[in-house]
Amino acid sequence: AQSVTQLGSHVSVSEGALVLLRCNYSSSVPPYLFWYVQYPNQGLQLLLKYTSAATLVKGINGFEAEFKKSETSFHLTKPSAHMSDAAEYFCAVSEETGTASKLTFGTGTRLQVTL
Amino acid sequence: DAGVTQSPTHLIKTRGQQVTLRCSPKSGHDTVSWYQQALGQGPQFIFQYYEEEERQRGNFPDRFSGHQFPNYSSELNVNALLLGDSALYLCASSFIASQSTDTQYFGPGTRLTVL
């Protein structure tokens, strides 16, 4: 069964500092991996996705993530945090079956950005 | 281009009642998935509909049922509500493609409170 572990339920960074949100996955087949962001009282917005085309994936709002098979990781980074990045971030895994697949989410990491 | 829409935004019910939540997928999408997000948790997959049939189901009791209409919109029904059913219910739509994994786009959610 596929699963996702997000290390750190809360991360606090200063504005302008590096953002690093950790995600490790478990999957019996080559995974497809996603990062979603959720702002207060809103749904989920896709930040980026990995589908085996390239190990370094660039997403929206300056975020990127690197797929490392040897470490079973898909950590999310952003070089310089902005106040508007404060939100809940979810890593998710989907196993490709040739049809629409369900997403299995981690428990989320709340990012706080301070002045 | 309208994204995924859900109604109602908020709903308050009492234990034992029944509730129906509605979802309209993003234009061009043919698959609808439903997720339950309890407070402080990641979304949990309930079920998925394609071609008006339930294609996949998560670990949820039969009290949770759904329907997909010919125009691809969908309903989620929950019978005999329990306090533990209080959550944000998210609808996600996607398009089944044989060559690439489907990206699921989420609606803003319906906040259900069971008293």
Interface residues (C-beta under 8 A of the other chain):
Chain A: Y32 F34 Y36 Q42 G43 L44 Q45 L46 K49 T51 F90 A92 S94 E96 G98 T99 A100 S101 K102 L103 T104 F105 G106 T107 G108
Chain B: V4 T31 S33 Y35 G40 Q41 G42 P43 Q44 F45 Q48 Y50 R55 Q56 G58 L90 A92 S94 I96 S98 S100 T101 D102 T103 Q104 Y105 F106 G107 P108 G109
